[in-house]
Amino acid sequence: MEQRRTKRFKLQLPLSVIRSGAERVAVAGRTDNISSSGVLFTMEAEPDLSGGSIEYMIELNREGAHTVHLRCVGKVVRLQRSRDGMAANGMTANPPACLVAATLERYEFVRIAGAGR
């Protein structure tokens, strides 16, 4: 049985990768689970995350006058293409997705005024 150092919380939250290594990128995704040491997320497109280090933002709250994000810095520890997105009828249900596991080394809360809905 697999034992983990920290508890994982299954949360599906909007996420965007904003930097890969020294290069700025803008790739959207969604978290699958989060722990105090890292995050597992999926993305529709397979970004070039070969630089190892990444900066990503997790959207925590859209309510009220401020949108709250968790801005994180970490390293990619696993990158894999998920299954081909085929539905039971043989038609493509969704484009292939990419599964990314990244550490959570530093973080800060960021409030964006006027972005709430």
C-alpha positions as CSV (number, residue, x, y, z in Angstrom):
1,M,0.0,0.0,0.0
2,E,1.3,3.4,-1.0
3,Q,2.0,5.8,1.9
4,R,2.4,9.5,1.4
5,R,4.1,12.1,3.5
6,T,1.2,14.6,3.3
7,K,-2.5,14.4,2.9
8,R,-3.9,15.1,-0.5
9,F,-7.1,17.0,-1.0
10,K,-9.2,16.3,-4.1
11,L,-10.0,19.8,-5.4
12,Q,-10.9,20.8,-9.0
13,L,-9.8,24.4,-9.3
14,P,-8.8,26.5,-12.3
15,L,-5.1,26.7,-12.7
16,S,-2.8,28.5,-15.2
17,V,0.9,27.9,-15.8
18,I,2.5,31.3,-16.2
19,R,6.2,30.5,-16.4
20,S,8.2,27.5,-17.4
21,G,11.9,27.9,-16.5
22,A,12.8,31.4,-17.7
23,E,10.1,31.5,-20.4
24,R,6.7,33.1,-19.9
25,V,3.8,30.9,-20.9
26,A,0.0,31.0,-20.6
27,V,-1.5,27.5,-20.4
28,A,-4.8,26.8,-18.7
29,G,-5.5,23.7,-16.6
30,R,-7.4,22.3,-13.7
31,T,-6.2,20.9,-10.4
32,D,-6.9,17.2,-9.6
33,N,-5.5,17.2,-6.1
34,I,-3.4,19.4,-3.8
35,S,-1.2,18.7,-0.8
36,S,1.1,20.9,1.3
37,S,4.0,19.7,-0.9
38,G,2.6,19.7,-4.4
39,V,-0.2,19.7,-6.9
40,L,-1.4,17.3,-9.6
41,F,-3.2,19.0,-12.5
42,T,-4.4,18.3,-16.0
43,M,-4.1,20.5,-19.1
44,E,-5.7,20.3,-22.5
45,A,-2.5,21.1,-24.3
46,E,0.9,19.6,-23.6
47,P,3.1,22.5,-22.7
48,D,6.9,22.5,-22.9
49,L,7.7,22.2,-19.2
50,S,11.2,20.6,-19.8
51,G,12.9,23.5,-17.8
52,G,11.8,21.8,-14.6
53,S,10.9,24.9,-12.6
54,I,7.4,26.4,-13.1
55,E,5.3,29.2,-11.7
56,Y,1.5,28.6,-11.6
57,M,-1.6,30.3,-10.3
58,I,-4.5,28.4,-8.7
59,E,-7.8,30.4,-8.6
60,L,-9.3,29.9,-5.1
61,N,-12.2,32.4,-5.1
62,R,-14.2,34.4,-7.7
63,E,-16.8,35.8,-5.3
64,G,-17.0,39.3,-4.1
65,A,-14.9,42.3,-5.2
66,H,-11.6,40.4,-5.4
67,T,-10.6,37.2,-7.1
68,V,-8.1,35.3,-4.8
69,H,-5.3,33.3,-6.4
70,L,-2.5,31.2,-4.9
71,R,0.7,32.0,-6.8
72,C,3.0,29.0,-6.6
73,V,6.6,28.2,-7.6
74,G,7.8,24.6,-7.9
75,K,9.3,22.0,-10.1
76,V,7.8,19.5,-12.5
77,V,8.3,16.0,-11.1
78,R,6.1,14.1,-13.6
79,L,4.6,14.8,-16.9
80,Q,2.6,12.3,-18.8
81,R,0.0,12.3,-21.6
82,S,-3.3,10.8,-20.6
83,R,-5.3,8.4,-22.7
84,D,-6.4,9.6,-26.1
85,G,-9.8,10.9,-25.1
86,M,-11.9,8.3,-27.0
87,A,-15.5,7.9,-26.1
88,A,-17.3,4.6,-25.9
89,N,-18.7,5.1,-29.4
90,G,-15.2,5.5,-30.8
91,M,-15.5,9.2,-31.4
92,T,-13.1,11.6,-29.8
93,A,-14.7,12.9,-26.6
94,N,-12.0,15.4,-25.6
95,P,-8.6,16.3,-26.9
96,P,-5.7,14.5,-25.3
97,A,-4.8,15.9,-21.9
98,C,-1.5,16.2,-20.1
99,L,-1.1,15.2,-16.5
100,V,1.4,17.2,-14.5
101,A,2.7,16.7,-11.0
102,A,4.6,19.7,-9.5
103,T,6.1,20.5,-6.2
104,L,4.9,23.5,-4.1
105,E,8.1,25.1,-2.9
106,R,6.9,28.7,-2.4
107,Y,3.5,30.4,-2.5
108,E,1.7,33.7,-1.9
109,F,-1.9,34.8,-1.9
110,V,-2.7,37.3,-4.6
111,R,-5.9,39.4,-4.7
112,I,-7.0,40.9,-8.0
113,A,-9.4,43.8,-7.5
114,G,-12.4,44.1,-9.7
115,A,-12.0,40.6,-11.2
116,G,-14.9,39.0,-9.2
117,R,-18.1,38.1,-10.9
